[in-house]
Amino acid sequence: MQQSKGKKHKMSTYPLLVVVLVCLCHMSVAMEEKKTYIIHMAKSQMPDTFDDHTHWYDASLKSVSESAEMIYVYKNVVHGFAARLTAQEAETLETQPGILSVLPELIYQLHTTRTPLFLGLDKSVNIFPKSDAMSDVIVGVLDTGVWPERKSFDDTGFGPVPDSWKGQCESGTNFSSAMCNRKLVGARYFSRGYETTLGPIDESKESKSPRDDDGHGTHTASTAAGSLVQGASLFGYASGTARGMAYRARVAVYKVCWLGGCFNSDILAGMDKAIDDKVDVLSLSLGGSTPDYYKDSIAIGAFAAMEKGILVSCSAGNAGPNQFSLSNQAPWITTVGAGTIDRDFPAYVSLGNGKNFSGVSLYAGDSLLNKMLPLVYAGNASNVTSGNLCMMGTLIPEKVKGKIVLCDRGINARVQKGFVVKAAGGAGMVLANTAANGEELVADAHLLPAAAVGLIAGDAVKKYLFSDPNPTAEILFGGTKVEIQPSPVVAAFSSRGPNSITPEILKPDIIAPGVNILAGWTGAVGPTGMAEDDRRVEFNIISGTSMSCPHVSGLAALVKGVHPEWSPAAIRSALMTTAYTVYKNGGALLDVSTGKPSTPFDHGAGHVDPVSAVNPGLVYDINADDYLNFMCALKYTPSQINSLARRNFTCDSSKKYSVTDLNYPSFAVSFPADIGSAGSNTIKYSRTLTNVGPAGTYKVNVSSPNSSVKIIVKPETVSFTQINEKKSYIVSFTAPSKSSSTDVFGRIEWSDGKHVVSSPVAISWS
């Protein structure tokens, strides 16, 4: 009886066990993590059974996941869509007919006015048109949104919005469509990629709308094309008239960046809509990893924009002074590094031993009453090994109260260090650079009396602090100083070449003002961006290639206003070939990280000179077909080219393609480290000049301080009789058999006596 009961019991639980296992199996599938993917489709391969690409996209998606939905459908930058999939579903989808690639979502990061005077725009009223031509130019800014109430977006004096404009002003949290005007002509936001990954936006912390709660987007938009604002300053610093580079141009903002970062599905959607809206220039002060061009969403979107005649300007990144640290390296993107301007905000640290050191600060609160206070090193006022960095909760209040604290720069934000000192009872802060930052000084609106000093000064203050039994110090503030020399110098944080994807394409292209830049700011946070900062300002002063990028975006808009028929490549060429690399006294442009002359890997073609760029004489033009040939030279497959260029294109197997044939306005030559026994190695570059000025004869001049590499240009003279006439030339670079241990730099310049068309040369061995 017991036995039969046992058998009956086993048999009755068996189905239950199966059910449990089945449930567990389903749970494991359901629990498999989903991620966002960008799916690139071959548009020409749509089956005849579909009459709409969107239906085809949806059917392809449903073939691997019944529950999956399209987050975005793209039509300009990509033929395809974005969707949430498991890794297995993505892998399966990639094998389906018509699928070119399935790429995982990437997260990009932001690369966080005296500049018009510094750039000579105040003296060039007659060069740039006051007519409707300039106000017809529209600059699109992909960033954190806009604070529309700022005076930088005042539309006084603007005529009707151009008929060509197709954009909109979208409503949302704390933002209505009525907030746009004849200056701020469009405002959109893109959050589906962000929300799909991180969940719904917390609208108590950030606005689900074009409203800028961060400040970065308002700053970049007003830098590029903000209206004239008299009496602008930050706490009295940098006072004067603020204006964007193209202050008569219109602005359209596309909010693609949120508290969690900038998701590439949202960036692509923003670029897709900006092309539809008919912007003339796109400005993106953001970047991330550097995958191949056909995997890089910004490069993919920029290619589509380029084909529509839209110049795309991007920040180079803030990972300098390390080599190979660039973002946004595609040759159809204008990549912008950062330099200083001739304005500074000095602060002074006086020590008890009578020595004085210069630094910088934007502190504007109560002073230290001009008296010496005890000085303490943060590392000696903490129980943690990283106490010298003044991170949250690391300082011992009893050891810093009423004292000036010396903190080392690094890891956490500069302004946060000051807050940590203040919270612990400190009276002031000396922020000392370490070897990583050298002598580069960036001014901040600190929450307590503070001065940032360079490595040399910081080491000297520490030496005194460690040797004197009762060290004391005083911090004084010097306001705003202008006509600082030398300027510009390349910022240490500005990312550097060589180009890690295509060494034969020199990047960055150019540098522009990016240090201590005054521009519009959000009303949602204070100038430090910290929650503890309850101050609110109309303008803020910040630094980064995020600031230099919109300078070039605005300057490109200026050139576009003068020459509306020019291609994006022609505009970039004009900005590059007229850039300068020497100061007025003849000295070479300097790199603040070394104190020595900068190189084309640091500054590209040089520092932008917009007045000269309007009349360059000659340009190096490039069209979409040239870029397709460039992709063939990179040995891209037809599907890789299709992913990037959205078309069927097969490289001609009978044709020899070379990256050295891309008509770029600069020369990056990469010789193999082991040339072999041939004695020497020659690499040839072909270029074509287009005349955009009067008839004339141009002669070439080659300059190179190193005679080990021979540079020969043929022909040495080219003559033009009419506008848009083209002439080609060949440059031969010949290196000795033994590789050089150092890079070689030079310039190739064409001149007719009035114009100088200059190209940098960077030669390396790898």
N, C-alpha and C positions, 0 to 999 in steps of 0.2 A: 504494500500500500504506500509506504513511504517512498519506495523507489519509483512507483508510477507517478506519485505527486511530484517527485523531483524531475522526472522526465517532462511532465506537463508544465512545470515551472520554467524549465529551460526553453521549451518550445514557445511558450507565451512571451518570453522576453526577447526572443531572437528578432522579431519584427521591430521591437522597440530599439534594439541596438542598431539595426539598419537605419532607422529613422534618425537616431542620434548622429550616426556617422554621416548620413546625407546632409543633415543640418550643419554639422561641423564643416563639411566640405563646402557647402554654400557660403558659410560664414567666412571661410578662408578666402574664397573668391571675392566676396563683398568687401573684405577687409584689405585686399590688395590695394596698395596706395595708387591713387590716380594723380597724374600730373598734367599740366597744360602742354600741348604740342602745337606747333605751327605746321600745317600740312600744305605742301606745295603741289599743285596739280598741273598736268600738261593739258592746257585748255583745248588744244587741237585734237586731243584724243577722246573728247566727249562722245559717247555712243549716240547714234541717231535716235534712239528711243527716248532721249531727253531733249526737251525744247528749251531748257534753262540750266545754266551752270550751277545755280544754287541747288536745284533738285538733284543734280548729279553728285554734288559734294555731299548732300545729306544722305543719299543712297549709299555712297561709298562708306560714310561714317557708320550708318546703321548696319552695314554688312559685318562689322566687327563688334558693334556694341549697340544694342537696341535702346539702351537708356541714355547714351551719350547725346549731347546737344552741341550745336555749333555756338561758340562764344562770340566770334566775329566772322563775317564773310568779307574777304578783301577783293577789290577789283582793280586797283591801280598798282599798288606796290608789290602785290603778290596775286597770282591766280590760285586761290585756295582759301583756307579757313583756319580758325583756331578751335581746339576742342580739348576736353579733359578725357584722358585715356589711361589705362594701366600700361605698364611697359610691354606686356604681352600683346595687348590690343594694338599698341603703336607699331610693334614689330610685324604683326599680321597685316595691318593696314598698308604698311610700306610695300608689301608684296602685291597689292591689288593693282590692276591695270589703270594706267593714267596717273599713278602716284609718283611724283618725282622725288620727294623726300619728306620725312616726318622728323622735325627738329624740336627738341625739348625747349620749353620756356627758359629764357635767361633773364636775370634781373640786373639792370644797369643802375649806376649810381650817379648822382649829380656831381659835377666837378666844381665843388664850391671853393663941378665937373670940369675937373681941369683938363680932362683928356681932349676935348675939342680944341682948346688952345694949344695943348702940347702937340697935337697932330696938325696944327696949322689951319684948321678949318675956320677960325675967326678971321683970317686974312684972305679968305678965298671965296668971298660972297659971289663974285662974278663967274666963278667956275661952275658952280652948281646951280641949276635952274630954280627960279622961284615960281615957275609956271606950274600948270597942272601936271606936267610930266612927272615931277617928283612926287606929288600927292597921289598919283596913280599907282605908285609902287607900294606893294603890301608885303610886310615882313611877318612871316609866321614863326611863332616861338613855341617849341615843345618843351614844357617845363612843369612847374608846380602850380600854374594858374596865374591869376592877376588880382590885384586889389584895385578895382576900377575907379574908386573915389580919388585916387591920387592925382595931383595936378599934372603929373607927367602924361596923363591920358585925357587931358582937357582938349576939346575939339574946337575951341575958339579960332576962327579964321579959316577953318576947313570947309571946302565946298562939298557937294554931294558925293556919296560913296561911288566909286567907279562902277559903271554898268557891268564890267566884266566880273565883278565880285559875286560869288555864289554862296558865301558862307552864312553862318547863323550865329545868334547869341542864345545859348541854351540856358534855361532856368534850372535851378536846383537849390540846395541848401544855402541860405544866405546870399542868393544871387538870382536876379531876375533878368529877363531878356531886355528890359528897359535900361540896363546898366551899360550897354554898348552905345556907341555914338559914332560920329564921323571920323574920330581918331582911332578908337578901339572898335574896329568894324566886325570882329568876330570873337566868340569865346565858346569853346566846347570842352567837354571832359570825357575821359575814357578810363573806366575803372573795372570793366568786366574781368579782365585778366587778373588784376590785383585781387578782386573779391572772390573769384573762383578759387584762387589758391589760399588766401588768408581769411576768407569769410567776409561777411558784410562790413562795410565801412562803419566805424564808430563815429556817428555824426556829432557826438559831444566833443570829439577830439579833432576831427577834420571835416571840412565841408564837402559833401558829395555834389559838387558843382564846379564851375571854373574858378570859384573863389580861392585865392592863395592864402593859406594859413601858415605857410613856411617862410615866405619872403624872397626866396631864390628866383622864382618866376617873375615877380614884379620887378626885381632888380635887373634881370637879363633883358626883359622886354623894354624897360625904360632906357637901358643902356643902348640898345639897338636903335630905337626910334621914338624915345620919349619926347614930349613937347617941351618947349622952353619954360623953365620955372625959375623966376628970380628969387633971390634970397634963400636959396637952398643951402643946407648944411646939416651936419650931425653934431648936435650940442655945440654949435659954433665952429666946429672944425670944417675945413674945406669949404668955407662960405663963398657964395657967388651964384652965378646962373647955371643951373643944371640943364643939360640938353642931351638928347640921344644923338647918335651919329647921323642918322637920317631923320631929323626931327620933323620934317614935313611929310614923311612917309606915313602910311597907316600901319596899324598893328592888329594881328589876329593871334589869339592865344589858344593853345591846345594842351590842356592839363593831362599829363600822362604819368606824373610822378606823385607818389603818396608817401605816407609815413613808412611803409614797408619797402619802398624803393620804386624803381621804374621798370615795369614788366614789359618784355618786348612785344607781347601780343597787343598791349595797349599802345605802345610806341608805333607799331606798324599801323594800327587803326587810326592813330592821329595823323601820321604821314599820308595814309590813304585818303583821309577826308581833306587834308590840307591841299592835296593835288586837285581834288574835286572842286574845292573852294576857290582855286586860282590864285594862290599866293605866288609871289615872285622870288622870294628868298625864304629859306628855311633855316632856323637857328636852333641847334641842339647842344646845350651845355651839359652833356651827360655821356657816359660811356661805360664799358665793362671789359670783359675778356676779349681777346683778339682771335676769334676763329677765322678760318678761311672766308673769303668774301662771300661765297655762296651760302654760308651758314650764319652770316652776320646780319641781323635784322636791319640795323641802321644802314649798312652798306647796300642791302637789297632795296630798302625804301628809297635811299638816296639815288640809286641807279634809275628808278622809275621817275623820280623827280627831275633828274638831269635830263631825261628824254623829253620832258615837258617844258624844258627851258628854265627850270628852277635851280638856282645855286643853293647848295647845301653846305652850311658852315658848321663845323663841330669842334668842340674842345679837344685838345691833345691829351688831357689828363694831368693829374697832380701827383704823379709818381716819380718825379725827378728828384735828384739829379741822376738817377740810375739810367744806364743805357737800356735800349730795347724796352722802354716803359710806356710806349705810346698806345693810345686808343684811336679808333677811327682812322685807319691807315689806307682805306681804299682810294685809288687815284681819282675817282670822280667826286670825292669829298674834299672840301677845303679844310685842312687840319691846322688848328691855331694854337700856338704856344703863348706863353705869357712873359711880359717884361714889366719893368717899373716905369713910372712917370717922374717928372721933375718936381714932385710935391712930397713932403714928408711931415710927420707929426712927432717932433722930437720930445723926448723925456730924458731926464738926467738923473743918474744915481751918484750921489756924493757920499763918500765913505769917511769914517772917523779919522782915517790916516791922511786926509786931505786930498785924496785922488778922486777924480770925477770921470764918469763914463756916460757915453751917449747911448740912448735907446729910443724906443718909440712907444706911444700910448695914445688912446682916444678916451682916456678917463676924463669925466666931466663933473664929478661930484665934489664933496668937501675935500679940501687938501689936507696934508699932514701938518699944516700950520708952520711950515718951514723950520722944523726942528728935527734934530737927530733922535732916532729911536733905536732900541736894541735890534740887532740883526741876527737871525738864526737860520741855519741850513735845514731845510725840511727833512732831510735824511737823518738829522740828529734830533728831530722832534717827532719821531715815529717809532713804532715797535715792529714795523714790517720792512722787508728788504727793499720794497719799491716806494718807500716813504718819500724819497727825494722827488717823486713825480706828482705829489700832492693830489692823489686820487681820493675819491669819496671815502670818508671815514678813516683815513690813515694818519691824521695829525693828532697829537696829544694837546688838548686845549691849554693845559697848564704850561706847556713849553713854548706856546706861540702867542698867547694873549698879550696884546699891546705891542707886539713886535712886527718888524718887517721880515717876511719869510722869503728865502730864496728857494724857488722851485725849478726843477729841471724840465725842459720841454720834452714832450713825447707821450705816446699812448693816448691819453685823454685830451679833451679840447683845452685850448689855452685859457679860455674864459672860465671854464669849469674849475681850473686850478685856483683861480682867484676866488671863486665862490667857496671852495673848500677852505681856503685860508680865512676868509671872512667868517664862515660858519664856525670855525674853531676859535674865533676871537682875535685873529691876527689883524694888524693895523694896515698892512700894505704888503705888496709882493714885488719881488724882482724875478722875472721869468728869464732863465738863462738857456740859451741855445746849447745843444750838444753838437758833437761832430756831424750828426746826421743833417743838421740845418746850417752849420757854418755861420756865416755872417748875415744870412737872410733875416730880415726883420719884417714882421707883419703886425700892423697896429690893430688893437682890439678895444672895444668900448667896455672896459673892465668894470666890474661891480664894486671894486675898491681901488684905492690908489695903487697903481701898478705900472711898471715899465718893463718892456722886453728888451733884452740886450743880446748881442752876438756872442759867439763862442769865445773869442779872445777876452772880451770884457767880462763874460761870465766866469771864466777861469781865474781872472784877476781878482774878482770879488770873492770867489771861493778861497783863493790863497790868503787873502786878508782875513776872511772869516775864520779860517782854520788856525791862523797864526796869532791872532789877537785875542787875549782873554776876555775882553769886553767889546766886541765889535758893534759898531753903530752905523746907521746909514740914514739918508734923507732922499726923498724922491721929489723932483721938481718937473713941471710940465711946461713945454715951450710953445704950445699952440700949433699953428700951421706955418710951414716954411715952403717957399716955392723957389724955382730955378736951382734945384738941387742938381749937382753934377758929380760924376757922370750919370747921364740918363739918356736913353733907357739902359738897363742892364737886364740880362736874362734871369728870370726868377728861378731860384733853386728848385722850387716845387714843380716847375714846368717839365712835363714829360719829354724824354729825349729819344732820338733815333739811335741806331739805324732802324729801318722798317723791318719788323720781325717776320712779315709775310712775304714781301717782295723787296729784297735789299736794293734792287735797281731803281726803285721809286723812292726819292728822298722825302722824308717826313720828319718834323712837321713842315708845312708849306711856308709858314710865316709866323711872326710873333706880333702881338698887339698889347696895349695896356691891360694889365691884369692884377696889379697890386694896389691895394688901398683905393678902390674905385667907389665913388659916391654915386648912388642911383636910388630910385624909388624902393619903398619897403612896405611890407604888409602891416596892417593894423592889428593883427592877431597875436603877434609875439614881439618881444623887445629886440634890440639890436644884437644881442648875443644869441638869440634863439632859445635861450634856456627858460624853463617854466618858472624859475625863481626870479626872472627879470621882468618886473612889472612896468618898466619904462616903455613908452610908445613913441615912435619917431616916423616922420614923413619920408626921410631918407636914411640910408645906412651906408657904411663904408666896409666893404669886404673884399676878399682877394681870391684868386683862383683862375685857372684857364676857363672856368665858367664865365668869368668877367671879360676875358680877352676875346672869346668866341663871338659874343654879340657885338663887340666893337667892329669886327670884320663883317659880320652880317649886315650891320648898318652901313658900313662903308661900301659893301657890295651893292646895297640898295641905292646909294648915292651914284655909283658908277652906272648902275642899271638905269637910273633916271636920266643921265646924260646920254647913254648909249642903249636905248631899249632893244635894239636889234642884236646886241652881242649875246653870244652863248654863255652858259655858266663857265666853261673852260676859258673863254676869252676874258671874262671879268676876272677870274682868278689869276690868269696870266698877267693881266695889267697890274694887279695888286702885288704879284710876286716880282716881276721884272723891274719894277720901280722901287722896290724896298731898299732900305739902306743898311749897311753893315759897318759903317765908320761914323764917328762923331764929327761935328763941325771942325774940330781941331785936328782931324786926320787920324785920331787913334781908333783902334779896332773896338767894336762892340764887346762889352765884357760880360762874363758869366759870374753872378754873385756867389755861386757855390765854390768857385775856385779862385776868384779874383783875377783870372787870366782871360785872354780873348776867348769869346765863345766861338763855336764852330757851326757849320750847316746842320749837324746833327742836333744842335741845341736851338738854333734860330731859323732853320730852313733857309729861305731866300733872304731873310733879314727882317727888319722892323717895318711895318706898313707905313706908307707915305701916300695918303689919299689924294693929295693935290697933284702929285706926279702921275698917279694911276689913271686919272681921267684922260691923260694925253700920253700914252705909252709909246706911240710910234708904230711898234710892231707887237703882235701877239702870237702865242703858240695856241692854236685852236685844236680842239679834239671833239669828235662826234661819237655817237653810239657805236657805229661800225668799227671805229678805231678801238674802242674798249672791248668789243667782241673779239677782235684780232688779238688783243692783249690777253684775253681769257684763253684763246687758243695757244698762245705762247706759254701760258701756265699749265697747259695740257689738261684743261678742264674737259670733262666728258660732256656729251650733248645734254644729259639730264642736269648736270651741275650748271651749265650755261643757261638752261631753261629755267631752273630755279631762281637764277639771278636776273636774267633778262626777259623772262616770260615769253619766250618764243622758241621755235625750232630753229636751231642753228648748228650746222655741222662744219667743223673745221676742214679746210681743203687739204687733203693728205699730200698733194703735190706742191703745196706752198710752204715755204720756210717762215715760221713766225718767230719773232724775238721781242722780249719785253723791252729791249733797248730801242725799239722802233716807236714806242708810244710817244706821242709828241708833247712830252712833259716839259715845263719851263725850268727844270733843274736836272742835274746829272748826278746820279749815285752809281759809282762803278765798283763792282765787287770782284776782285781777282782771287783765284784759288791760292791758298797758302803755298801749295807746292806746284809751281808752274812747270817744273820738269827741266829736262836738259836742252830744251829748244833754244835757250838763251834769253828769250823774252816772250811776252804774251801781249797780243793786241786785241782790244775789244772796241767795236765800232758802234756808234750811236747815230741814228738819223733823226733830223729835225726839219720842220717846215715852218717858216715865218710867214705871217699874213700882215700885209700893210694896212693899218687903220689910220694912217696920218697922211701928210702930203707926200708927193713924189720925192725921191731922194736916193742917195747911195750910202749904204752902211758898210763900214769896215769892222772887222773883228779884232778884238784884243784879248789875248789869253794871259791870265796871271796865275802863277803858282809858285809859292816860295820853295818848293821842293823839286829839284831838277831830275830826280830819279825816275819820275814818270813823265814821258813825253806826251804832250797834248797837241794834236795837229787838226786844224779845221780847214776843210776844203768845200767850196771856194772861200777865199778870205774876204771877198767883196761881193755884195748883192745889191742890185739896183731895182727900184720900183718906180713905175710910171703912173700907176693908178691905184685907187682904193680897192681893198680886198684882193689885190694881186698876191700870189704865193710864190715863194722861193725856198728851195730845200738846200740843206748842207749836211755834211758828214763830219763827225768828230771821231778821231782815232786816239785811243788811250793806250800807250805802250809802256808796260812795266818790265823791269829787269827780272831775270830768272829767280833771284833771291827775294823772297817776300820782305816787305817792310814791317817793322815792329810797331810802327805808328801810322795812323791815318794821315792822308795827304789831302789838303783842301786848296781850292782855287776858285777862279771865276772865268766865265766866258761872256764877253760883253760886245754887243754890236752897237755902233754909234754912227749917226749921220751929222754929228756936230751939235745937234739940238737935243736929240733923244739919246738916252743910254738904256739899252735893253739888256739887262744883266741876269745871268743865271749862275747859281752856285754849283760848285763841283766838290763832291766828297768821294774820295777813293779809299777803299779799305781792302784788307786781305782776310779771307775766311777759309 
